[in-house]
Amino acid sequence: MITKTYHISNFGSFAPNGVNCIDGFVTIHDSTRYVEASEEQLHKWTNSRLNAVRDAALTELANRALENWRSS
């Protein structure tokens, strides 16, 4: 599984809740499937046993909330 890491502070007040954060860093599954997924599918993936998958879904949901805020 290909992963990438980001610092939780990148999201400011839109930081996702419930991610596995180690010293401020979150490791997520690096795949375009999260950007292309429906909200329903993302919510299903937030229950994954794999931290990287769960955190990627939570991160995408936070990213969508941030984008909605930016566009308003």
PEKALIN-V434140 format. One line per field, one symbol per residue. ss: DSSP state (A for helix, B for strand, O for the rest). psi: psi as a letter, one per 20 degrees, with the letter a starting at -180 (. if undefined). burial: b if it has 24 or more other C-alpha atoms within 12 Angstrom, else e. A space follows every 10 residues. Layout:
ss = ???
psi = ???
burial = ???
//
This chain:
ss = OOBBBBBAAA AAAAOOOOOO BBOOBBBBBO OOAAAAOOAA AAAAAOOOOO AAAAAAAAAA AAAAAAAAAA AO
psi = pprrqrphih icijppqjqo pokiqppqpn qihhhiqrhg gghgiijqio ghgghgghgg ghghgghggh i.
burial = eeeeebebee beeebbeebb eeeeebbbbe eeebeeeeee ebeebbeeee bbbbbbbbbb bbbbeeeeee ee
//
